[in-house]
Amino acid sequence: MSALKKALESLLIERDPQKSLQNDPLSFVHRYEKQYDQEIAAVFAAQLAYGRVASFFPIIEKILDEADHFGGPRAWVNAFSNAHSQRIEHIYYRLNKSPDFALLAVGLQGVCSEYSSLFSCFQQGYSTDHDNINTALDAFVANISRHAQKRASSIGWKQSTLPRSFRHMLSRPASGSACKRWNLFLRWMIRVEFPDLGIWDIPSQKLIIPLDTHVHQISLMLGLCSQKSANNKTARAITESLRKLDEKDPIRYDFAIAHLGISGSCQKKYVSSICTSCPLQTVCTVEKRI
């Protein structure tokens, strides 16, 4: 076993996934038992997973509480109308305002109407011949965008183009985006190991790591990548580095790495009181870079 793999395995053992889940947007998806509800809840939770956890958690909760008022996420999306849109007019988070959430709801409504489920839609663009899920993800997001555009008038959106903030939600690999939030959603849906749900029957080896600032910075410190920009190329480079450690499940370390940063256990600089007890200390290059 390589030194890096041994260190990452030690990190997995040390990081308690049940405890970390309490500070992770995936915890909201675990509220639901039905796959159709989990899919919809996961889209909203993943799309809001940026910025500080303490800031976006209450927003996810507000949206899903509203969905639960109408029988759960899938029932809410299926019935979503202008009246539902008006009920969430007070909800906003940083870049995203209430029309973005309403447009996402009707986009998902259209996808579910055409394909019966989000998984069925994703499958249409997926092939076992693909090296990764980028092609399928691109087609999946394009379908959500297409349906949102078609149904925008049903929620009172009168402009010919969708708002920029909503289009920011619809990041696609073809544009070079790392698609962190969509890849996070896919990790939840596809990986079978807790805390991920594993409700989509697609091999975990096709996944690409959800590249947030914590994962990127720690990956640089571990030598998993050299790219300074957090784009699709960098996400694929990190995934390929991890594939050498686990060919069938290259992003199995993502949850632990991300929460190493989220929890503040890694300061991305040498702090003796923290670094000397870190499972990654033997493979981390941070001391060499200061």
Secondary structure as GFF3:
##gff-version 3
##sequence-region A 1 290
A	DSSP	alpha_helix	3	14	.	.	.	ID=ss1
A	DSSP	alpha_helix	17	21	.	.	.	ID=ss2
A	DSSP	alpha_helix	26	29	.	.	.	ID=ss3
A	DSSP	alpha_helix	35	47	.	.	.	ID=ss4
A	DSSP	alpha_helix	53	69	.	.	.	ID=ss5
A	DSSP	alpha_helix	73	79	.	.	.	ID=ss6
A	DSSP	alpha_helix	82	87	.	.	.	ID=ss7
A	DSSP	alpha_helix	98	115	.	.	.	ID=ss8
A	DSSP	alpha_helix	118	124	.	.	.	ID=ss9
A	DSSP	alpha_helix	134	151	.	.	.	ID=ss10
A	DSSP	three_ten_helix	152	155	.	.	.	ID=ss11
A	DSSP	alpha_helix	164	169	.	.	.	ID=ss12
A	DSSP	three_ten_helix	173	175	.	.	.	ID=ss13
A	DSSP	alpha_helix	180	190	.	.	.	ID=ss14
A	DSSP	three_ten_helix	204	206	.	.	.	ID=ss15
A	DSSP	alpha_helix	213	222	.	.	.	ID=ss16
A	DSSP	alpha_helix	232	243	.	.	.	ID=ss17
A	DSSP	alpha_helix	254	262	.	.	.	ID=ss18
A	DSSP	alpha_helix	272	275	.	.	.	ID=ss19
A	DSSP	alpha_helix	286	289	.	.	.	ID=ss20
###
